[in-house]
Amino acid sequence: MTRGRQCNVTPMDIYEKQFAMKWNGYHPVDVDEFLDVIIQDYERMIERVERLEREVKQLKKREVVVK
């Protein structure tokens, strides 16, 4: 991402995250399925932010030309 905005967690970080197993803990398959949904949403959000930042940059360039 641009202009100093950074994601501390990448989709790959989410994908590779491992959780310790504890007796009577969460069901691993449920956790993995939920994390897959989060990864997809997170990737879409990153793409959208990057697209919007490009659009803002283009609009600012047009604004300079119009002035």
Stockholm file with secondary structure:
# STOCKHOLM 1.0

chainA/1-67         MTRGRQCNVTPMDIYEKQFAMKWNGYHPVDVDEFLDVIIQDYERMIERVERLEREVKQLKKREVVVK
#=GR chainA/1-67 SS CCTTCCCSSCHHHHHHCCCCCCTTCCCHHHHHHHHHHHHHHHHHHHHHHHHHHHHHHHHHHHHHHHC
#=GC SS_cons        CCTTCCCSSCHHHHHHCCCCCCTTCCCHHHHHHHHHHHHHHHHHHHHHHHHHHHHHHHHHHHHHHHC
//
